[in-house]
């Protein structure tokens, strides 16, 4: 399989350097990191957020793959108690061009704002979904950040001390 054709066309049109990385079918960023032999924080996990109850009011949140989004932080960043993660049926309906759970963090392609957790900027490169469960896209973090015209935020739960 190859990255989703819309993702490829978008990245090529932006003339950004990237590498398409095929891998075995995985359904989580932790599995993806394991199979690729990299740290989970080097993979960007894309979450779709419904900002209000109104249809179409969505945003993408991109966090390190081994982390969890903080629900209170979502509400704080978006300034509403109604902000929530999209449900699977909503994602299937709103993003039928991508495999369920494999939405790429490319806001311009989807006409959605992108919020990137600041922790992702600590890496040189980043991997994210190519729109399938068998393909990832690798690029320089600064290229990704510039490409997405994103808003830098703190969105993950802090890990508890052991």
Buried (B, 14 or more C-beta within 10 A) or exposed (E): EEBBEBBBEBBEEBEBEBEBBEBEEBEBBBBBBEEBEBEBBBBBBBBBBBBEEEEEBBBBBBBBBBBEBBEEBBBBBBEBEEBBBBEEEBBBEBBEEBBEBBBBBBBEBBEBBBBBBEBBEEBEBBBBBBBBBBBBBBBBBEBBBEBBEBEEBEBBEEEEEE
